[in-house]
Amino acid sequence: MKKTDQLLFVFANAVKAGGGIHNAAELAFMLEQPCTPAFIKFLADRVKSGQLRRVVKGLYESALTPPEPNTAIYKIIKKLRSDVLSYISLESQLSHTGDISQVLMDRVTVVTKGRSGTFNTPYGVIELTHTKKPVGQIMPNLYFDSEINMYRANTEQALTDLKHCQRNLHMLEQ
């Protein structure tokens, strides 16, 4: 089987297993290849040919078997900050719980122990905001959402995060 066919097969199986977003090192491992500059060029060539799509720098999905659109953005978030605690909070969580009337359609706000950053993806904008708070102080105020396989802040924590970040408080429902 050609390397391109193997790559597409790996992605198809990953989507069946609930994945579908991968970095170059993961893809190289699954194809039993070293992650060399030549392998990175191979991935870039697959993007140019339309077989893969680069969702953000360093993360790829198959154009033929993309992940479920409703949860793909959360998979990207988890890959972007896989080594630290990250959870849905701020406006996204307050919209989810109905504490603000606005519905964020194209943006997910995330609090993370990792670096802050904003990432444009085909599924919407991911806004990561760094927190210095200790994990032990945050964890009691989080719950796991099995639909997106990520933690979410409870309303109290989302409000605390919103105030701590000095963000727009006028959206809050009275």
C-alpha positions as CSV (number, residue, x, y, z in Angstrom):
1,M,0.0,0.0,0.0
2,K,1.3,3.5,-0.9
3,K,2.2,5.9,1.9
4,T,-0.6,8.2,0.9
5,D,-3.1,5.4,1.0
6,Q,-1.8,4.3,4.4
7,L,-2.2,7.9,5.6
8,L,-5.8,8.1,4.5
9,F,-6.5,4.7,6.0
10,V,-5.0,5.9,9.4
11,F,-7.3,8.9,9.3
12,A,-10.4,6.9,8.4
13,N,-9.8,4.5,11.3
14,A,-9.1,7.4,13.7
15,V,-12.4,9.0,12.9
16,K,-14.2,5.7,13.5
17,A,-12.5,5.6,16.9
18,G,-13.6,9.2,17.7
19,G,-10.5,11.0,16.7
20,G,-9.4,12.5,13.4
21,I,-7.2,15.5,14.4
22,H,-3.5,14.6,14.5
23,N,-0.1,16.3,14.6
24,A,2.9,15.3,12.4
25,A,4.6,13.2,15.1
26,E,1.4,11.2,15.7
27,L,0.9,10.5,12.0
28,A,4.5,9.5,11.6
29,F,4.2,7.1,14.5
30,M,1.0,5.6,13.1
31,L,2.7,5.1,9.8
32,E,5.8,3.7,11.4
33,Q,7.9,6.5,9.9
34,P,10.4,8.9,11.5
35,C,9.0,12.4,11.8
36,T,11.6,14.0,9.6
37,P,11.6,17.2,7.5
38,A,10.8,14.9,4.5
39,F,7.8,13.5,6.3
40,I,6.6,17.1,7.1
41,K,7.0,17.9,3.4
42,F,5.0,14.7,2.5
43,L,2.1,16.1,4.7
44,A,2.4,19.5,3.1
45,D,2.2,17.9,-0.3
46,R,-1.0,16.0,0.8
47,V,-2.4,19.4,1.9
48,K,-1.6,20.9,-1.5
49,S,-3.2,18.0,-3.2
50,G,-6.4,18.4,-1.2
51,Q,-6.2,15.0,0.6
52,L,-5.4,16.6,4.0
53,R,-6.5,19.9,5.5
54,R,-4.3,21.8,7.9
55,V,-6.8,22.9,10.7
56,V,-4.1,25.0,12.5
57,K,-0.4,25.1,12.2
58,G,0.9,21.6,12.9
59,L,-2.5,19.8,13.1
60,Y,-4.2,18.0,10.2
61,E,-7.4,16.2,9.3
62,S,-8.4,14.1,6.4
63,A,-10.4,16.0,3.7
64,L,-12.0,12.7,2.8
65,T,-13.0,11.5,6.3
66,P,-13.1,14.6,8.5
67,P,-14.1,14.3,12.2
68,E,-17.6,15.0,13.4
69,P,-18.1,18.8,12.8
70,N,-19.9,19.3,16.1
71,T,-17.0,18.1,18.2
72,A,-14.0,18.8,15.9
73,I,-13.2,22.2,17.5
74,Y,-12.9,20.5,20.9
75,K,-10.5,17.9,19.5
76,I,-8.4,20.7,18.2
77,I,-8.4,22.5,21.6
78,K,-7.3,19.3,23.3
79,K,-4.4,18.9,20.8
80,L,-3.3,22.5,21.1
81,R,-2.9,22.2,24.9
82,S,-2.7,18.5,25.5
83,D,-0.1,18.8,28.3
84,V,-1.9,21.2,30.6
85,L,-5.3,21.7,32.1
86,S,-7.7,23.5,29.7
87,Y,-11.4,23.9,30.2
88,I,-14.4,25.7,28.5
89,S,-15.1,28.9,30.4
90,L,-15.7,32.6,30.0
91,E,-18.4,33.6,27.4
92,S,-18.6,30.2,25.8
93,Q,-19.5,28.5,29.1
94,L,-21.9,31.3,30.3
95,S,-23.7,31.1,26.9
96,H,-23.9,27.3,27.3
97,T,-25.5,27.6,30.7
98,G,-27.8,30.5,29.7
99,D,-26.2,33.0,32.0
100,I,-25.6,35.4,29.0
101,S,-28.1,35.8,26.3
102,Q,-25.6,35.9,23.4
103,V,-24.8,32.7,21.7
104,L,-21.3,32.4,20.5
105,M,-21.5,30.9,17.1
106,D,-18.0,31.0,15.7
107,R,-15.8,31.2,18.9
108,V,-14.9,29.0,21.8
109,T,-13.4,30.6,24.9
110,V,-11.0,28.4,26.9
111,V,-9.1,28.9,30.1
112,T,-5.7,27.1,30.2
113,K,-2.7,26.6,32.3
114,G,-0.7,26.8,29.1
115,R,0.0,29.8,26.9
116,S,-2.7,32.2,25.7
117,G,-3.4,32.4,22.0
118,T,-6.0,32.8,19.4
119,F,-6.4,30.2,16.6
120,N,-8.5,30.4,13.5
121,T,-9.8,27.0,12.4
122,P,-12.3,25.8,9.8
123,Y,-14.6,25.1,12.7
124,G,-14.4,28.6,14.4
125,V,-12.0,30.6,16.4
126,I,-10.4,29.2,19.5
127,E,-9.4,31.7,22.2
128,L,-7.1,30.4,24.9
129,T,-6.6,32.5,28.0
130,H,-3.9,31.7,30.5
131,T,-4.6,31.4,34.2
132,K,-2.1,31.5,37.0
133,K,-4.5,29.9,39.5
134,P,-3.4,26.6,40.9
135,V,-5.0,23.5,39.5
136,G,-6.2,22.5,43.0
137,Q,-8.2,25.7,43.3
138,I,-9.8,25.3,39.9
139,M,-10.6,21.5,39.7
140,P,-13.5,21.5,42.3
141,N,-15.3,24.0,40.1
142,L,-15.1,21.9,36.9
143,Y,-17.2,19.1,35.5
144,F,-16.5,16.7,32.6
145,D,-18.8,17.1,29.6
146,S,-18.8,13.6,27.9
147,E,-20.3,15.0,24.7
148,I,-17.2,17.1,23.9
149,N,-14.8,15.1,26.1
150,M,-13.6,18.2,27.9
151,Y,-13.9,19.9,31.2
152,R,-16.3,22.8,31.6
153,A,-16.3,25.5,34.3
154,N,-19.4,25.6,36.6
155,T,-21.2,29.0,36.4
156,E,-19.4,30.3,39.5
157,Q,-16.0,29.5,38.0
158,A,-16.9,30.9,34.6
159,L,-18.0,34.2,36.3
160,T,-14.8,34.3,38.4
161,D,-12.7,33.7,35.2
162,L,-14.6,36.4,33.4
163,K,-14.0,39.0,36.2
164,H,-10.4,37.9,36.6
165,C,-9.7,38.4,32.9
166,Q,-11.5,41.8,33.1
167,R,-13.7,40.9,30.2
168,N,-17.0,42.2,29.1
169,L,-19.4,41.9,32.1
170,H,-22.4,43.8,30.6
171,M,-23.6,40.7,28.8
172,L,-24.5,39.0,32.1
173,E,-28.2,38.4,32.7
174,Q,-29.5,40.0,35.9
